[in-house]
Amino acid sequence: MNRSPFLIFFLLTQLLSAQVQDKVDFEFSGADIYIQPSEKKISGRYNTSFWVLKDVDSIFLDAHNMSFDSIKMTRYHTHKNAVIKVNPIVTDSKLIVKGKFEKGEFYTLSFEYQVSPKQTVYFLGWDDAIEGNEQIWTQGQGKYTSHWLPSFDDMTEKVKFDLNFILEEDYPVVSNGKLVKKDTLPDSKAFLWQFDMQKPMSSYLVAFAIGNFEKETIHSASGIPIELYYEPKDSLKAEPTYRYSQHIFDFLEKEIGVPYPWQNYKQIPVQDFLYAGMENTGATIFSNTLVVDSIAFKDKNYVNVNAHELAHQWFGDLVTEKSGAHHWLHEGFATFYAYLAEKDIFGDDYYYWHLLETAQALANFSGDGTGEALTNSSAGSLTFYEKGAWALVMLKEKVGDANFKKAIKNYLNKYAYRNVTIPDFMWEMEKASGMKLSDFEETWLQESEFPFDEVKTFLMDKSPSIKTYFELQDQIGGNLESAETILQNKWGMLHSEQIKHQLVLDYGSTFSIPIISKMLGTENLKVRQALALSMDKIAPEVQLNFETLLEDESYITLESALYKLWTDFPESRKKYLDKTDGIIGFPNKNIRLLWLTLALVTPEYNPDLKPNYFEELSSYTSSEYHFEVRLLAFQYLKSIGGFDDASLKNLVEACSHHVWHFKKSSRQILKEFLKSEDSTARLKALYPLLNQEEQQYLDKTLGK
C-alpha cells in the first residue's frame, strides 16, 4: 500500500511519542549552554552518546519547540570513527533521527540548538529597574527538562549529564555535579561555568539556578561538601534558615545506612518557586519564603523541607520510580525520613503529635469518601506524602527496626541508579523480614480508606501525652462546660507542650477569665499562642494580660493578638499600632501588611501619613515581591476597597503568573473587583499599559 510522506511522518511521530527506547541505551549527554536572559532564550552545542542494543532505524530526543543546526551522527567501531548519514526530523516535541543503527555499536549525536522556553525555565527580575534581583531557575519535574535541554521525558532513561553554562552577567551559576571551573571566555566578556556529574540520573532532575547569591560551605561527617546559598540581603537569616543542615545530613546517612550517592550537595532559595522545594540531583532548589529569622524559625522553618528534599537524593534520585503508579517510593519515603530527622532534632513528642495531625487530616479525607490508594497514579499530595509516610511508619513497626533498615539498605544498593516498582521494594522487605506482607499491602497500599483506628491505637501506645489527650477528649465529650474543670484537675500533671497547645486550641474558647489570666501569666510560648488563636473575644478583665502577647517571639501570635486587640478595644488602637510599627513578620510580611491596613482604616491614626501607608501597601502588589506578599496585599486592598491604578495593573499581571494557585487567586479577586461600580471602565483605561498576554486575558474576562 502506498502512503503519502505526510502520513508516514504522522505515524512515525505518533509511534515515537509512546515509545520507550529499549533498543538503545543512552549513557552520556553534554552541552555548552548559552543563556540570554534579556531575550529569555537558550542556545547551545549538544552531544549525546548511546549503545545500540538491537538493530533499530531511528532514535529520538525529547525537545520542545526547538530549532536545530549542524546535526551530525558519528559511529565508533574498533577505535575508529566515521560520520554516518542520517535523516533528522524535527517536530514540536522531538528531534527524531532516522538511520541504520546496528546492534553492539556505539554512536554520538551532536548538534546546535536554540529555544525560547515556554515553561520549565523561569526568568525573574530582568525586565525591571531593580538592581540585583535577577534570577533564572528551572523546575523539571512535571514540566519537562526537554523544554530547555534536549533530553528524555522518560524517567527510565538515566544518563550522565555534564553541562557548561555561558553567561555574560557575572552571577553565580549552580547546577548538578561538581563545579570543575569558572572562567572568562577568551575574547569575550562572558563567563563559563563547567559542571561534571559522575553518575547517571533521570532528565527531570537536571537543573540550574542563577542569581545574586553568596554561599557558605560546610561538610558532613563523611566529608561531603554542602553548599548553602543565600542572597546578600538575607545574610543574617542564613543561620536560622540552614540550622541543623549538617545534623540532618549526618542523621540521614546513618539512618538510611547507604552513603550519600552524589559528589556534593547544594541548596538554593529562589523567588516565586512553584513548590516548597525540588530535589534535583545534588542541588535542591527551594522557595525563599523558607528563608527565615530566628523568631520565624519557632513557627515556620526549613527543617522539614530540608530533610525531605535531602532524603529524595536516595529515594527518587538514586532509585527512581518506573511510573506514577509507584510514586509512593519517592514522596512517602522522603516524608517519612524527614519526620525521623525532625524526631531526632525536636524529640519524640514533636514527632508523634505531627503524625497525629497528619492522621486526622487523612481520616477526614477518607471519611469524606475521597480517600485514595497509594497505588493510584492519580492520587494527590496528601496521599503520596502523608499516607505514604504512615505506611512506612506502620511497616517499620510490623517488621521491626533491624529488618526494616536491612531491607532499605538492600533495596538501595540493588537498584542504585536504576528504576523500581513497589513490588521490587516489597520483595526486599519480605526477604529481609522473612514475613509475608500481602495483608499489609492490601491495607496500606491498595485500600483507599485510611485505617485511623489502627493508627490511633499505635499513637496511644507510643506517646503517653497522646494517650492522655484522647482520654481527656473522652471525658469531656460533648459537655464543653465541663472542659475547664476536667482540664484544671489534670493540668499540673501535663508535661508535654504539644498536648497543652492542642487542648487550648480545642477548648480555650470555653475557659473562664481567671483561668485565661493565669495561663497568660504562667504558660509558655506555644500555649500563649493557642490562647491568641482560640479566643473569639477578649474580655476587658484580661486586656492587660492579653497585651503581653505583643511581646512574644512568634509572628503567628503577634498577628492574631494585634488584630484581636485592635478589634475589641477601639480606644487603645493607637497604642497597639505604635507598639507594632516596623515589625515585618514572616517572609510574606504578614505583620507589616496587617499593620498598614489597620493604620489606614483607623481614622484618627496619623492622618498626615496615610498617603505613605497606602503607597507602601499598594507597592507590595508589584512583581518585585514574592507572590505570597502580593496575594496578601491584594486581599487587604480588596477588603478596604483600596485598589489604585498601579495595584490594579499588578492584579491583572498576576492573573498570568507562572504559579498556578497565585494566578487562580488573583483571577478570583479580579472577578470580585468587577462587581464594583465603574470597575470595567477603570480596567479598560489600563489596557494600553498591559502586554499582549495580559490584554488577551482582560479581553476574555471582560467578554470582548
C-alpha positions as CSV (number, residue, x, y, z in Angstrom):
1,M,0.0,0.0,0.0
2,N,1.4,3.4,-0.9
3,R,1.3,6.1,1.8
4,S,1.9,9.8,1.5
5,P,5.1,11.2,3.1
6,F,2.9,13.3,5.4
7,L,1.1,10.2,6.6
8,I,4.3,8.3,7.2
9,F,5.7,11.3,9.1
10,F,2.5,11.5,11.2
11,L,2.5,7.8,12.0
12,L,6.2,7.9,12.9
13,T,5.8,10.8,15.4
14,Q,2.7,9.2,16.9
15,L,4.6,5.9,17.4
16,L,7.6,7.6,18.9
17,S,5.5,9.7,21.3
18,A,4.5,6.5,23.1
19,Q,7.8,4.6,22.6
20,V,10.3,3.6,25.3
21,Q,13.7,3.5,23.6
22,D,14.5,0.0,24.8
23,K,16.7,-0.8,21.8
24,V,19.3,1.8,22.7
25,D,21.0,2.8,25.9
26,F,21.9,6.5,26.2
27,E,25.0,6.9,28.5
28,F,26.1,10.5,28.3
29,S,24.8,13.9,27.4
30,G,26.9,17.1,27.4
31,A,26.1,20.6,26.4
32,D,27.6,24.1,26.2
33,I,24.6,26.2,27.1
34,Y,24.5,29.9,26.3
35,I,21.8,31.8,28.3
36,Q,20.5,35.1,27.1
37,P,18.3,36.5,29.9
38,S,17.1,39.7,28.3
39,E,15.7,37.6,25.4
40,K,14.6,34.7,27.6
41,K,16.4,32.5,25.2
42,I,18.7,29.5,25.4
43,S,21.1,28.1,22.7
44,G,23.7,25.5,22.9
45,R,26.0,22.9,21.4
46,Y,24.9,19.4,22.5
47,N,26.2,15.9,22.2
48,T,24.9,12.6,23.4
49,S,26.3,9.0,23.2
50,F,24.5,5.7,23.1
51,W,24.9,2.0,22.6
52,V,22.6,0.1,20.3
53,L,21.2,-3.0,22.0
54,K,19.2,-4.2,19.0
55,D,19.2,-3.1,15.3
56,V,16.9,0.0,15.1
57,D,16.2,2.5,12.3
58,S,15.5,5.6,14.5
59,I,16.3,7.3,17.8
60,F,14.9,10.4,19.3
61,L,15.4,13.1,21.9
62,D,12.5,15.0,23.5
63,A,12.9,18.6,22.5
64,H,10.0,21.1,22.8
65,N,9.8,23.9,20.3
66,M,13.5,23.9,19.4
67,S,15.3,24.6,16.2
68,F,18.5,22.7,15.2
69,D,21.6,23.2,13.1
70,S,24.8,21.2,12.3
71,I,23.3,17.7,13.1
72,K,25.9,15.0,12.9
73,M,26.0,11.3,13.8
74,T,29.3,9.5,14.4
75,R,29.7,5.8,14.8
76,Y,32.7,4.4,16.8
77,H,34.0,1.0,15.8
78,T,37.2,-0.8,16.8
79,H,38.9,2.5,17.7
80,K,37.8,4.2,14.5
81,N,35.0,6.6,14.0
82,A,33.0,7.6,11.0
83,V,30.3,10.2,10.3
84,I,27.3,8.3,9.1
85,K,24.3,9.6,7.0
86,V,21.1,10.2,8.9
87,N,17.8,11.9,8.2
88,P,16.7,14.2,11.0
89,I,13.1,15.1,11.6
90,V,12.1,18.0,13.9
91,T,8.6,18.1,15.4
92,D,7.1,20.3,18.1
93,S,8.3,18.0,20.8
94,K,11.1,15.8,19.4
95,L,14.2,15.5,17.4
96,I,13.9,12.3,15.5
97,V,17.0,10.9,13.8
98,K,16.4,8.1,11.2
99,G,19.3,5.9,10.1
100,K,20.7,2.5,10.3
101,F,21.9,1.8,13.8
102,E,23.5,-1.6,14.3
103,K,23.4,-3.8,17.4
104,G,26.6,-3.6,19.5
105,E,27.8,-0.3,18.0
106,F,28.4,3.0,19.9
107,Y,27.2,6.3,18.4
108,T,27.5,10.0,19.2
109,L,24.9,12.5,18.1
110,S,25.9,16.2,18.1
111,F,24.1,19.4,17.0
112,E,23.4,23.0,17.8
113,Y,20.0,24.1,19.1
114,Q,18.0,27.2,20.1
115,V,14.9,27.6,22.2
116,S,12.8,30.2,23.9
117,P,11.3,28.0,26.7
118,K,7.6,28.3,27.3
119,Q,7.9,26.5,30.6
120,T,10.4,24.9,32.9
121,V,12.8,27.8,32.9
122,Y,11.8,31.0,34.8
123,F,13.4,34.4,34.2
124,L,12.7,36.8,37.0
125,G,13.7,40.4,37.6
126,W,15.3,41.0,34.2
127,D,12.6,43.4,33.0
128,D,12.6,45.8,35.9
129,A,14.9,48.6,37.1
130,I,15.8,46.9,40.4
131,E,19.5,46.1,40.7
132,G,20.5,42.6,42.0
133,N,17.1,40.8,42.0
134,E,17.6,39.0,38.7
135,Q,17.2,35.2,38.8
136,I,16.8,32.3,36.5
137,W,15.9,28.8,37.8
138,T,14.4,25.6,36.5
139,Q,11.7,23.1,37.6
140,G,11.9,19.9,35.6
141,Q,9.5,17.5,37.4
142,G,6.1,17.8,36.0
143,K,7.3,20.4,33.5
144,Y,9.9,18.5,31.4
145,T,13.6,19.5,31.2
146,S,13.2,19.0,27.4
147,H,11.7,22.5,27.2
148,W,15.2,23.9,27.6
149,L,17.6,21.0,27.1
150,P,17.2,18.2,24.6
151,S,16.8,15.2,26.9
152,F,14.5,12.3,27.8
153,D,11.0,12.8,29.3
154,D,11.0,9.1,30.1
155,M,12.3,8.6,33.8
156,T,13.7,5.2,33.0
157,E,16.4,6.7,30.7
158,K,19.2,7.5,33.1
159,V,22.2,9.5,31.7
160,K,25.3,11.2,33.0
161,F,25.0,14.9,32.3
162,D,28.0,17.3,32.0
163,L,26.8,20.8,31.5
164,N,28.7,24.0,30.8
165,F,26.9,27.3,31.2
166,I,27.9,30.5,29.4
167,L,26.5,33.8,30.8
168,E,27.5,37.4,30.2
169,E,26.3,38.5,33.6
170,D,28.6,37.9,36.5
171,Y,26.1,36.0,38.6
172,P,26.9,32.6,40.2
173,V,25.5,29.6,38.4
174,V,24.5,26.5,40.3
175,S,23.8,23.1,38.7
176,N,24.2,19.4,39.2
177,G,27.5,17.9,40.0
178,K,30.9,19.4,40.8
179,L,32.0,22.8,39.6
180,V,35.1,22.0,37.6
181,K,36.0,25.6,36.9
182,K,34.7,29.1,36.4
183,D,36.5,31.0,33.7
184,T,36.2,34.1,31.5
185,L,36.0,33.1,27.8
186,P,38.8,34.5,25.7
187,D,37.9,37.5,23.5
188,S,34.6,37.7,25.4
189,K,33.1,39.2,28.5
190,A,31.1,36.0,29.1
191,F,31.7,33.7,32.0
192,L,31.9,29.9,31.7
193,W,30.7,27.6,34.5
194,Q,31.7,24.0,33.9
195,F,30.0,21.2,35.9
196,D,30.8,17.4,36.0
197,M,28.4,14.6,37.0
198,Q,29.9,11.2,37.8
199,K,26.7,9.1,37.9
200,P,23.6,8.8,35.7
201,M,20.2,10.4,36.5
202,S,16.8,10.9,35.0
203,S,16.4,14.1,33.0
204,Y,13.7,15.6,35.2
205,L,16.4,16.0,37.9
206,V,18.7,18.2,35.7
207,A,18.6,21.8,36.9
208,F,20.3,25.1,37.2
209,A,19.8,28.3,39.2
210,I,21.4,31.7,38.5
211,G,21.2,34.8,40.7
212,N,22.8,37.2,43.1
213,F,23.9,34.5,45.6
214,E,26.5,34.1,48.3
215,K,27.2,30.8,49.9
216,E,28.6,29.1,53.0
217,T,30.2,25.6,52.6
218,I,30.1,23.1,55.4
219,H,31.0,19.4,55.4
220,S,29.1,16.3,56.5
221,A,30.8,13.9,58.9
222,S,31.5,11.7,55.9
223,G,33.3,14.6,54.1
224,I,30.6,15.6,51.6
225,P,30.7,19.3,50.7
226,I,27.3,21.0,51.5
227,E,26.9,24.4,49.8
228,L,24.3,26.7,51.4
229,Y,23.3,29.6,49.2
230,Y,21.5,32.9,50.2
231,E,21.0,36.4,48.8
232,P,23.3,39.1,50.3
233,K,20.2,40.8,51.8
234,D,19.5,37.6,53.8
235,S,22.9,37.1,55.3
236,L,21.6,37.4,58.9
237,K,18.9,34.8,58.0
238,A,21.4,32.2,56.7
239,E,22.0,30.6,60.1
240,P,18.4,30.1,61.2
241,T,17.4,29.1,57.7
242,Y,20.0,26.3,57.4
243,R,20.0,25.4,61.1
244,Y,20.5,21.7,61.6
245,S,21.6,21.2,58.0
246,Q,24.7,19.2,58.9
247,H,22.8,17.4,61.6
248,I,20.1,16.3,59.1
249,F,22.7,15.1,56.6
250,D,24.6,13.1,59.1
251,F,21.4,11.6,60.6
252,L,20.1,10.5,57.2
253,E,23.3,8.9,56.1
254,K,23.4,6.9,59.4
255,E,19.6,6.1,59.5
256,I,19.4,5.0,55.8
257,G,22.6,3.1,56.0
258,V,23.8,3.9,52.5
259,P,26.3,6.6,51.8
260,Y,25.1,9.8,50.1
261,P,25.3,8.9,46.4
262,W,26.5,12.1,44.8
263,Q,29.6,14.2,44.7
264,N,28.3,17.2,46.7
265,Y,25.1,18.8,47.9
266,K,23.7,22.3,47.3
267,Q,20.7,24.2,48.5
268,I,19.5,27.3,46.6
269,P,16.5,29.5,47.7
270,V,14.8,31.3,44.8
271,Q,12.0,33.8,44.2
272,D,8.4,32.6,43.3
273,F,9.3,28.9,43.2
274,L,6.4,26.7,42.3
275,Y,6.7,24.4,45.3
276,A,8.3,24.3,48.7
277,G,11.4,22.5,47.3
278,M,12.6,20.3,44.5
279,E,15.2,17.5,44.9
280,N,17.3,18.0,41.7
281,T,20.2,15.6,41.8
282,G,22.7,17.1,44.3
283,A,21.1,20.5,44.1
284,T,17.8,21.3,45.9
285,I,16.1,24.4,44.8
286,F,13.6,25.7,47.3
287,S,11.3,28.7,48.0
288,N,12.9,31.7,49.6
289,T,9.8,32.1,51.8
290,L,11.6,29.5,53.9
291,V,14.5,31.9,54.4
292,V,13.6,33.0,58.0
293,D,14.9,34.8,61.0
294,S,15.2,33.3,64.5
295,I,11.8,34.4,65.6
296,A,10.0,33.0,62.5
297,F,12.0,29.7,63.0
298,K,9.9,28.9,66.0
299,D,6.7,28.7,63.9
300,K,7.8,28.2,60.3
301,N,11.2,26.9,59.3
302,Y,13.1,25.0,56.6
303,V,13.9,21.9,58.7
304,N,11.2,19.6,57.3
305,V,11.6,20.6,53.7
306,N,15.4,20.5,54.2
307,A,15.2,16.9,55.4
308,H,12.5,15.9,52.8
309,E,14.5,17.1,49.8
310,L,17.7,15.6,51.1
311,A,16.0,12.2,51.6
312,H,15.0,12.3,48.0
313,Q,18.6,12.1,47.0
314,W,18.3,8.4,47.8
315,F,14.6,7.9,47.3
316,G,13.8,9.4,43.9
317,D,17.2,10.3,42.6
318,L,19.3,7.3,43.4
319,V,16.4,4.9,42.8
320,T,13.6,6.2,40.6
321,E,10.1,5.0,40.1
322,K,9.2,3.4,36.7
323,S,5.9,5.3,36.5
324,G,3.5,7.4,38.6
325,A,1.9,4.2,40.0
326,H,5.0,3.8,42.1
327,H,5.2,7.4,43.3
328,W,5.0,6.3,46.9
329,L,8.6,5.2,46.6
330,H,9.5,8.9,46.2
331,E,7.2,11.1,48.3
332,G,6.2,8.7,51.0
333,F,9.8,7.8,51.7
334,A,11.1,11.4,51.7
335,T,8.3,12.4,54.0
336,F,8.9,9.5,56.4
337,Y,12.6,10.2,56.7
338,A,12.1,13.9,57.1
339,Y,9.8,13.1,60.1
340,L,12.5,10.8,61.5
341,A,15.0,13.6,61.2
342,E,12.7,16.0,63.0
343,K,12.2,13.4,65.7
344,D,16.0,13.2,66.1
345,I,16.1,17.1,66.4
346,F,12.9,18.0,68.3
347,G,12.1,14.8,70.2
348,D,9.6,12.0,70.3
349,D,6.7,14.2,71.5
350,Y,7.0,16.5,68.5
351,Y,7.2,13.5,66.1
352,Y,4.1,11.7,67.4
353,W,2.0,14.8,67.5
354,H,2.9,15.7,64.0
355,L,1.9,12.2,63.0
356,L,-1.4,12.6,64.8
357,E,-2.0,15.8,62.9
358,T,-1.5,14.1,59.5
359,A,-3.5,11.1,60.6
360,Q,-6.5,13.3,61.4
361,A,-6.2,15.1,58.0
362,L,-6.1,11.7,56.3
363,A,-9.1,10.4,58.3
364,N,-11.2,13.4,57.4
365,F,-10.2,13.0,53.7
366,S,-11.1,9.3,53.9
367,G,-14.3,10.0,55.8
368,D,-15.5,12.3,53.0
369,G,-15.3,9.3,50.7
370,T,-12.4,10.8,48.8
371,G,-9.6,8.6,50.1
372,E,-7.1,7.2,47.7
373,A,-4.9,4.2,47.4
374,L,-1.1,4.6,47.3
375,T,-1.0,2.6,44.1
376,N,-3.3,5.1,42.4
377,S,-1.1,7.1,40.0
378,S,-3.6,10.0,40.1
379,A,-3.6,10.3,43.8
380,G,-2.9,13.7,45.4
381,S,-0.2,15.0,47.6
382,L,-1.9,14.2,50.9
383,T,-2.0,10.5,49.9
384,F,1.5,10.2,48.4
385,Y,3.2,12.2,51.1
386,E,1.3,11.7,54.3
387,K,-0.4,8.4,53.8
388,G,2.8,7.2,52.2
389,A,4.8,8.2,55.3
390,W,2.3,6.5,57.6
391,A,2.6,3.3,55.5
392,L,6.3,3.2,56.3
393,V,5.8,4.0,60.0
394,M,3.5,1.0,60.2
395,L,5.7,-1.2,58.1
396,K,8.7,-0.5,60.3
397,E,6.5,-1.3,63.3
398,K,5.4,-4.6,61.8
399,V,8.8,-6.0,60.6
400,G,11.0,-4.4,63.3
401,D,13.6,-1.8,63.2
402,A,16.6,-4.1,62.3
403,N,14.7,-5.8,59.4
404,F,13.4,-2.6,58.1
405,K,16.8,-1.0,57.9
406,K,18.3,-4.1,56.3
407,A,15.7,-4.1,53.6
408,I,16.1,-0.4,52.9
409,K,19.9,-0.9,52.6
410,N,19.5,-3.9,50.3
411,Y,16.9,-2.1,48.2
412,L,19.0,1.0,47.6
413,N,22.2,-1.0,46.9
414,K,20.5,-3.4,44.5
415,Y,18.6,-0.7,42.5
416,A,21.2,2.1,42.6
417,Y,21.0,4.4,39.5
418,R,18.1,2.2,38.3
419,N,14.3,2.3,38.2
420,V,12.0,0.5,40.6
421,T,8.4,-0.6,41.3
422,I,6.5,-1.1,44.5
423,P,6.8,-4.9,44.2
424,D,10.6,-4.5,43.9
425,F,10.6,-2.8,47.3
426,M,8.1,-5.1,49.0
427,W,10.1,-8.1,47.9
428,E,13.2,-6.8,49.6
429,M,11.2,-6.1,52.7
430,E,9.8,-9.7,52.7
431,K,13.2,-11.2,52.2
432,A,14.8,-9.2,55.0
433,S,12.0,-9.8,57.5
434,G,11.0,-13.3,56.5
435,M,7.4,-12.2,56.6
436,K,4.6,-12.4,54.0
437,L,3.3,-8.8,53.7
438,S,0.3,-9.2,51.5
439,D,-2.1,-8.2,54.3
440,F,0.0,-5.1,54.9
441,E,-0.1,-4.2,51.2
442,E,-3.8,-4.7,51.0
443,T,-4.5,-2.4,54.0
444,W,-1.9,0.3,53.4
445,L,-1.2,0.3,49.6
446,Q,-4.3,-0.9,47.9
447,E,-7.2,0.3,50.1
448,S,-8.4,3.9,49.7
449,E,-9.7,4.2,53.3
450,F,-7.3,5.3,55.9
451,P,-7.2,2.9,59.0
452,F,-7.5,5.6,61.7
453,D,-8.4,3.2,64.5
454,E,-5.2,1.2,63.9
455,V,-3.2,4.4,63.8
456,K,-4.9,5.8,67.0
457,T,-4.0,2.6,68.9
458,F,-0.4,2.9,67.7
459,L,-0.1,6.5,68.7
460,M,-1.6,6.0,72.2
461,D,0.8,3.1,72.7
462,K,3.8,5.1,71.7
463,S,3.0,8.5,73.2
464,P,1.8,9.0,76.8
465,S,0.7,12.6,76.0
466,I,-1.4,11.5,73.1
467,K,-2.9,8.7,75.2
468,T,-3.8,11.3,77.8
469,Y,-5.2,13.6,75.2
470,F,-7.7,11.1,73.9
471,E,-8.7,10.1,77.5
472,L,-9.4,13.8,78.2
473,Q,-11.4,14.1,75.0
474,D,-13.5,11.1,76.0
475,Q,-14.1,12.6,79.5
476,I,-15.2,15.9,78.2
477,G,-17.2,14.5,75.3
478,G,-19.9,17.0,74.1
479,N,-20.2,18.6,77.5
480,L,-17.9,21.6,76.8
481,E,-19.0,23.3,80.1
482,S,-17.0,20.6,82.0
483,A,-13.8,21.1,80.0
484,E,-12.3,23.7,82.2
485,T,-12.9,21.7,85.4
486,I,-11.6,18.5,84.0
487,L,-8.5,20.1,82.5
488,Q,-7.8,22.1,85.6
489,N,-7.6,19.0,87.7
490,K,-5.2,17.4,85.2
491,W,-3.2,20.5,84.1
492,G,-0.4,20.3,86.7
493,M,0.4,16.8,85.6
494,L,0.7,17.6,81.9
495,H,4.4,18.0,80.9
496,S,4.0,18.0,77.2
497,E,4.0,21.3,75.3
498,Q,2.2,19.7,72.5
499,I,-0.8,18.4,74.5
500,K,-1.3,21.7,76.3
501,H,-1.2,23.6,72.9
502,Q,-3.8,21.3,71.4
503,L,-6.1,21.3,74.4
504,V,-6.1,25.1,74.5
505,L,-6.9,25.2,70.7
506,D,-9.7,22.7,71.3
507,Y,-11.3,24.2,74.5
508,G,-9.7,27.6,75.1
509,S,-12.8,29.5,73.9
510,T,-14.7,28.0,76.9
511,F,-12.2,29.0,79.6
512,S,-13.1,31.4,82.3
513,I,-11.5,34.8,82.8
514,P,-9.4,33.8,85.9
515,I,-8.0,30.7,84.0
516,I,-7.1,32.7,80.9
517,S,-5.4,35.4,83.1
518,K,-3.4,32.7,84.9
519,M,-2.3,31.0,81.7
520,L,-1.3,34.3,80.1
521,G,0.9,34.9,83.1
522,T,2.5,31.5,83.5
523,E,2.4,29.4,80.4
524,N,5.0,29.0,77.6
525,L,5.1,30.5,74.0
526,K,3.0,27.7,72.4
527,V,0.2,27.7,74.9
528,R,0.0,31.5,74.8
529,Q,-0.1,31.3,71.0
530,A,-3.0,28.8,71.3
531,L,-4.9,31.3,73.6
532,A,-4.3,34.1,71.0
533,L,-5.8,31.8,68.3
534,S,-8.7,30.3,70.2
535,M,-10.2,33.3,71.9
536,D,-13.1,34.7,70.0
537,K,-13.4,37.9,72.0
538,I,-11.1,39.4,74.7
539,A,-12.8,40.3,77.9
540,P,-11.8,43.7,79.4
541,E,-10.6,41.9,82.5
542,V,-7.9,40.1,80.6
543,Q,-7.0,43.0,78.3
544,L,-3.7,43.9,80.1
545,N,-2.6,40.3,80.2
546,F,-3.6,39.8,76.6
547,E,-1.5,42.8,75.6
548,T,1.6,40.9,76.7
549,L,1.2,38.6,73.7
550,L,2.5,41.5,71.6
551,E,5.9,40.9,73.3
552,D,6.0,37.2,72.3
553,E,8.6,36.0,69.8
554,S,6.1,34.5,67.5
555,Y,4.8,36.1,64.3
556,I,1.7,33.9,64.4
557,T,0.9,35.0,68.0
558,L,1.6,38.7,67.2
559,E,-0.6,38.8,64.1
560,S,-3.6,37.3,65.9
561,A,-3.1,39.4,69.1
562,L,-2.7,42.6,67.2
563,Y,-5.9,42.1,65.2
564,K,-8.0,41.0,68.1
565,L,-6.8,43.8,70.4
566,W,-7.4,46.4,67.7
567,T,-10.9,45.0,67.1
568,D,-12.0,44.6,70.7
569,F,-10.5,47.8,72.2
570,P,-11.0,50.7,69.8
571,E,-9.9,53.2,72.4
572,S,-6.4,51.7,72.5
573,R,-5.8,51.3,68.8
574,K,-3.1,54.0,68.7
575,K,-1.2,52.3,71.4
576,Y,-1.3,48.9,69.6
577,L,-0.3,50.4,66.3
578,D,2.6,52.4,67.8
579,K,3.9,49.3,69.6
580,T,3.9,47.1,66.5
581,D,5.1,49.7,63.9
582,G,8.1,48.5,61.9
583,I,7.6,44.7,62.6
584,I,7.7,42.8,59.3
585,G,6.9,39.2,60.4
586,F,7.3,36.2,58.2
587,P,8.8,36.4,54.7
588,N,5.2,37.1,53.5
589,K,5.3,40.3,55.6
590,N,2.2,39.2,57.5
591,I,2.6,41.6,60.3
592,R,3.5,44.7,58.2
593,L,0.7,44.2,55.8
594,L,-1.9,43.8,58.6
595,W,-0.4,46.9,60.3
596,L,-0.7,49.0,57.2
597,T,-4.3,48.0,56.6
598,L,-5.3,48.7,60.2
599,A,-3.4,52.0,60.2
600,L,-5.3,53.0,57.0
601,V,-8.8,52.2,58.4
602,T,-8.1,53.8,61.8
603,P,-9.3,57.4,61.1
604,E,-7.6,59.1,64.0
605,Y,-4.2,57.4,63.5
606,N,-1.5,59.6,61.8
607,P,-3.8,61.1,59.2
608,D,-0.9,63.0,57.6
609,L,0.9,59.7,56.9
610,K,-2.0,57.8,55.4
611,P,-0.8,58.5,51.8
612,N,2.5,57.0,52.7
613,Y,0.8,53.9,54.2
614,F,-1.4,53.5,51.2
615,E,1.6,53.8,48.8
616,E,3.5,51.2,50.8
617,L,0.6,48.7,50.9
618,S,0.0,49.2,47.2
619,S,3.7,48.8,46.3
620,Y,3.7,45.3,47.8
621,T,1.5,44.2,44.9
622,S,4.4,44.7,42.4
623,S,6.1,41.8,40.7
624,E,9.4,42.5,42.5
625,Y,7.8,41.0,45.6
626,H,7.2,37.3,46.3
627,F,3.7,36.1,45.2
628,E,2.7,35.4,48.8
629,V,3.4,39.0,49.7
630,R,1.5,40.2,46.7
631,L,-1.5,38.0,47.4
632,L,-1.8,39.2,51.0
633,A,-1.6,42.8,49.7
634,F,-4.3,42.2,47.1
635,Q,-6.5,40.7,49.7
636,Y,-6.1,43.6,52.1
637,L,-6.7,46.2,49.4
638,K,-9.8,44.3,48.3
639,S,-11.1,44.3,51.9
640,I,-10.7,48.1,52.2
641,G,-11.7,48.9,48.6
642,G,-8.3,50.4,48.0
643,F,-7.2,49.4,44.5
644,D,-5.5,52.3,42.7
645,D,-4.4,52.1,39.0
646,A,-0.9,50.7,39.9
647,S,-2.2,47.9,42.1
648,L,-5.0,47.1,39.7
649,K,-2.5,46.8,36.8
650,N,-0.4,44.5,39.1
651,L,-3.5,42.4,39.7
652,V,-4.1,41.9,36.0
653,E,-0.5,41.0,35.6
654,A,-0.8,38.4,38.4
655,C,-3.6,36.7,36.5
656,S,-0.9,35.3,34.1
657,H,1.6,34.3,36.8
658,H,3.5,31.0,36.5
659,V,2.4,29.8,40.0
660,W,-1.0,28.3,39.5
661,H,-2.6,28.9,42.8
662,F,-1.5,32.6,42.9
663,K,-2.8,33.0,39.4
664,K,-6.1,31.4,40.4
665,S,-6.5,33.5,43.5
666,S,-5.6,36.7,41.6
667,R,-8.3,35.9,38.9
668,Q,-10.9,35.4,41.6
669,I,-10.0,38.8,43.2
670,L,-10.3,40.4,39.8
671,K,-13.7,38.9,39.2
672,E,-14.9,40.2,42.5
673,F,-13.5,43.7,41.7
674,L,-15.5,43.7,38.5
675,K,-18.7,43.6,40.6
676,S,-17.9,47.1,41.8
677,E,-19.2,50.3,40.2
678,D,-17.1,51.7,37.3
679,S,-14.7,48.7,37.5
680,T,-14.9,47.9,33.8
681,A,-14.1,51.5,32.8
682,R,-11.1,51.5,35.1
683,L,-9.8,48.3,33.6
684,K,-10.2,49.5,30.1
685,A,-8.2,52.6,30.9
686,L,-5.3,50.3,31.8
687,Y,-5.4,48.4,28.5
688,P,-2.6,50.3,26.8
689,L,-0.2,49.6,29.7
690,L,-0.6,45.8,29.5
691,N,1.4,43.3,27.5
692,Q,-0.2,41.1,24.9
693,E,-0.8,38.2,27.2
694,E,-2.4,40.5,29.8
695,Q,-4.5,42.2,27.2
696,Q,-5.8,38.8,25.9
697,Y,-6.8,37.7,29.4
698,L,-8.5,41.0,30.1
699,D,-10.4,40.7,26.8
700,K,-11.6,37.3,27.8
701,T,-12.5,38.4,31.3
702,L,-14.5,41.4,30.0
703,G,-16.2,39.3,27.4
704,K,-14.8,41.0,24.4
